[in-house]
């Protein structure tokens, strides 16, 4: 069975990729992921702000008493000679490349143009097979326009693209007003691959302690639908490779992503829940699904349920939204002590009713 695929110009033995997580930050678990079938490994993100904060703390500690006594200047090594900056991460890239027999992709999260380009260059020199731009940006400036935000993404990509020659992927946000157009703009700006989607972590509130909660919630299978939609719309239209991310729990989600056109399927949450060995379960499940249906290659499966391949392309458009809502005939309100309410479309003469949040009237 031929499971090979191409992603951002790299030839992979199968479409399963271990995305950035604590598991990909250690050589032992990297080896276990590869042994379990991972076709590529994405290292945890290198965060520019962490590096700069560490350097600032070191500078503060070593310079606080420089002039307190004559010997003070020799108590600490100067910053230029200390191992600050991305040294540990670059060493991880080098060692991962030596240890792994599959492509190793570095991940970068910068905060300045100089940071994006400088660290991208160093990651390429360290031997990364590719680079994923983890552009985690929340436009808290209320004066910033949608175009300002889009331009920031494009400027970052163009700067990095002119700096490195290795393939570059962009982890795309789902919150652009026109996701498809933004995807095409990123492709035209030099993205070799698009990852759908970057999962922004948002705070919650502890109503007892009146504190913000910033705990990590792993993704669930029901989160697959948004990336599934946009992958189906972009498949066959975008020249850049398409990577599916979010909501992968078992082989079913892997198959769904491939059916709508994903070149690779990435997972983090399922591996954190089940351990690196779960990658072999995903791979076995994919192989079984293909074998039962007598598919001998991913080429015969990929994209067959994308919008361009369906007989009814409106299944991914507004018409289907209306059809779904009108096709839901009964809402169980028994939990509120009320009897079930019949919901029907206007066309059959029923009296329209309004249900909060349903978009029905």
N, C-alpha and C positions, 0 to 999 in steps of 0.2 A: 504494500500500500504506500502510495507516494504522498507524504505529508509535507513535503518541502514547500517553502514559501520565500518570498523576498520582502524585506522590510528595510526602508530607507537605504536601499542599494546593497544590503547585506543578505547573503544567502543563509537561510535558517533551515534546520532539519525538520522543524514542525512550527506551528503558529503560536505556541505557548511561551509567554515571556514572563519572567518574575520581575515585577515592577519594584520601584524604590520602596524600601522598608528597612527596619532594623535587621531583618534576615540577610539582606544583601550587603550589609556593612561588615560582615565577618567572613573570613575565608572558609571556615568550617561549614557554615550554612550555605555559602556559595557553592561549595563542592557538592553538598547534599542536594541542593536544588538542581544542579546540572545532572547528577546521577539519577535524579527522579524524572528527568526529561525536559527540563527547561532549555529552550533553544537559544535564549539570550538572557542576559542579566543586567538589570538597571540598578546602578549603585544609588544609595541614599543621596539626597541633594547636598551639594556644597553651598552653604549659606554665607554670602559675603558679610552680612551684618554680624554674624557670630564671630567671624575672623577679626573684623575690625573692633568689635567690643572686647575681645580677648586681648588684642594688641593695646587698646586704650587702658584696660585694667593693669596690664603689665607695666606700661609706661608710668601710670600713676603710682604704682607700688614702688618701682625702682627709682623714681625721681623725687619722691616725697621728702627724703632726708639727704639729698645730694650735698647740700651745703651745711649740714648740721655739724659735721666734724671732718677733718681733713681726709680721713680714711673712707668716708662715706661713698665716694665715687667708685671705689673698687669693690664694694660689697656685693653688687649684682652685675651680671653680664649685661652689656648693652643690648638693646632690642635687636640691633642689626645682627648680632651673633646668636641670638636665641632662636629656638625652633618654633616661631610663631608663623601664622599664615596658614596656607593650605597644605603644609608639608605632610601631615598625617594622611590627608585625603589623597594626595598625589601618590603616596606610597601604597595606599590601598588599591588605587588604579593599577599601578605597576605589578603588584603582587597578584591581583586578580587576573590580570592578563597572562601572567606566567602560569597560574594554577588552573585556569579555566580553558576548556577546549571549545567554548562557544563565545560569540561576541560579547564584549563588556562595554556597556554604554554608561557614560558618566552623566550625572544630573546636576544642573547648575541653577542657583537662584541668586541673582544679583540685585543690587540696589542703585547702581550707578553705571553709566555707560563704560567707564574705565574698568569697573569691576567685571562686568559681563565679558568684555573683550580680553582683559588680562588673564582672568581665570580660565576662560575658554581656551586660550592659547596654551596655557600650562597643562590643561587636561589633555589636549591633543598631544603635546610633547611627552606626557607620561604614558601614552600608549592607548588611550581610549579608542575603541572602534567607532564610536559615535557619541553624539552629545544631545541630551534632552534638555530643552530650556523650560524650566519650571517657573513660569512667570506668574507668581502669586501676587496679584496687585488688586487691592480693594480701593476704588476711587472715593475716599472719604471727603475729598475736597468737593463741596457741593457746586462749585463754579466750573468744575471740569465737565466737558461735554462728552457725549459718546464718541465723537470723532477723536477727541483728545486721547481717550483711553485706547482706541484702536491704533492711533498713530504711535503710541508708546510701544505697543507690541511690535509693530512693524519696524520701528527704529532700532529696537533691541535686536531683532532678528537680522536686519541688514548689517548692523555693526558686527555681530558675531560671524555672520556669513562671509564677510570680507576678511575676517581674521583667521579662520580655520578652513581646512580643506576636507576634514572628515564630515560624514553625513550629520545633519542637524534636524532634530524633531522639535516641534513646539507642542507643549501641553496646553490645549485650548480650553478656555473658559466657556461654559454654556450660557453666559449671561449677556452676550452681545445682542444687540437688537436685530441683527441680521447675521446669524451664525454662518450660513452658507457663504455669503459674500465675504465675510471675514476670513473664512477658511481659504477661499480662492485668492484673496489678497496675500495671505501668508505664504501660500504656495508660490505666487508670482514673486514674492520677496525673497524666495530661496529656501523655503522649508522643504526638506526631503520627506518629512513625515508629519502627520498631524495625529495627536493623541486626544481622543474624545472620551471623557472630559477630565479636566483638573477638578478635583473634589475639594471645594473650599470648606475649611473647618470654621464653624460659626459658634459663638458662645451661647450658653444657656444661663438660666438664673436659678439659684437656690433660694426659694421663697422663704425658707426658714432662717437661714443665716444672712440673707440679703447680700449674696456674693455672686460674682460671675463665675460660671463653670466653663472651663476650657478643656474638658475631657475629650478624648478621642473616641468617636463612634465608628466602628467598622462598617463598611458598606453592606447592604442587604440586597438579595436578588431582585426585589421590587424596584430598585434604582436603575435597572437595566434599560428601562423604556426610553428615557431621553436620549442617551447615546445611540440606542438602537434606531431611533427615528432618524437622527442626523447622519449616521453611517449609511442608512438605506438611501438617503437623499444624495449624499456625496459620492457613493459608489458608482464608478463608471464615468463620473464627471471630473473628479479631482485626479490629477496625475500623481500627486504626492501619495505616499503610502498612508494607509489608514490603520490606526491602532485603536482597539476597543479597550476601554478601562471603566471600572466601576460595576459592582453588583455580581461579579463572578463568584459563584459558590460551588457549582458542580458542572458537569459536562454539558448539561442542557443550555446553560448560558453561553458556553464556548460555541456550541453549535449555532445558536441563534445569531451570535455576532458574525460568525462566518457566513451564514446564509444571507445576511444583508450586505456583505461585502468587505468586512474587516480583513486586512492582510495578516494581522496578528491579534491575539487576545492577551491582555495583561491582567495579572491578579496580584493583589497584596493581602486583602482582608482574609481570604480563604486560607492562605498560607500561614497567616498569623494565628488563625483559629486552630488549624489542623496540623501545622508543622510543614516543613519542606517536602516531606514525603507525599503530601497531598497532590503535588504536581503530577505524580505518576497516576493517581486516580483520575485526574482530569484528562490526561493523555489516553489512558485505557478507555475511558468513557467515550471520548471522541472516536477512537478507532473502532469501538464496538458499534457506535451509531452508523458510521460509514459502512462497516462490513455488513450489517444487517440489511442495509439498503443497496448493497452491491455497488457502492462507489469505490473506485480504486485510486482516486486522486482528489485532492482538495480543489483542483481546477474545475471539477464537475459540480462542485457545491458552492464555491464562493460567489456570492452576489446573486444567486438565483432568485432571491426574494427581495432584492433591492427594488427601488421604485422603477428604475428603467426596465426591469425585467418582468414586472407584474402586468398582467392583462388589464388590471384596473389600477392605474397609478394614483387615482384619487384616494386610495386606501391610506395614503400617507398625508392627505391634505384635509382641508376644512370640511369637505363633504363627508368624510368619515367621522369627523367630530360630531356633526349633526346626527348622522346615522346611529352612532353609539348611544348618544343621549336619548334619542327617540326610541331606540330599541330596548331601553331598560324599562320594563313595564310595571315593576313592583318594588317599592322601597319598604323594607321592614322597619317600622317605627315602634315595634313592640317594647323595645327597651325603655321607651319614654312613656309607656302605658297607653299609647294610642294605637288604633288598628292600622294594618297595612294600608297604604295609600296607592291607588292606581295612578301611574304616570303614563300618559299617552300623548301622541302628537296632535297638533291642531287639525291635521288633515282628516282625521276620522271622527270629527265632531265632538270630541271630548272637551270639557271645560278646562282650560289651561290652569295649572296651579304653579305656585312659586315655591321652590325649595332653596333655602339659603345655600350659596356656594356652588350650586349645580349649573348655573347659567341657563336654567329653564324658566320659562314664563308662559 
